[in-house]
Amino acid sequence: MEDMAAIDEHPGEHAAQDPIKLIAVRDTALSLDEVFEAVGDDAAGGTALFVGTVRNHDGGADVAALGYSCHPSAEAEMRRIAEKVAAEYPVRALAAVHRIGDLGIGDLAVVVAVSCPHRAEAFEACRKLIDDLKHEVPIWKHQRFSDGTDEWVGAC
């Protein structure tokens, strides 16, 4: 019983054991506050947040709208990448959320955040996380241009 009491007195130690706080693929609007709050950690001196938005152009063409779709394994792949980043960097907390479905110009498409003891490693871990998510997670973008043409990005 004494051991259990000692554990209960330090609940923050349990949270640090699994730094992956939020991984999701959603068809609803993303929240910066939710992701930022998920990576809050009193032992972290730096938190890096990346927000990917739908821009109004690509390759010189005007983008009218786009949609994201994914393979059923997308969320599991996001978790695998998050675990890899957490193993490579001194991550205190990590979160990643990607949107699927139809999005408009300016909508949030992806939000990732990483908290680490220091800012440099938070920046590096956050960049690694978003770069690997973009290259490895089976999420595809279908862009529709204002001239009526369209293209798939990231689809095999």
Secondary structure, 3 states (H helix, E strand, C coil): CHHHHHHHCCHHHHHHHCCEEEEEEECCCCCHHHHHHHCCCCCCCEEEEEEEECCCEECCEEEEEEEEEECCCHHHHHHHHHHHHHHHCCCCEEEEEEECEEECCCCEEEEEEEEECCHHHHHHHHHHHHHHHHHHCCEEEEEEECCCCEEEECCC
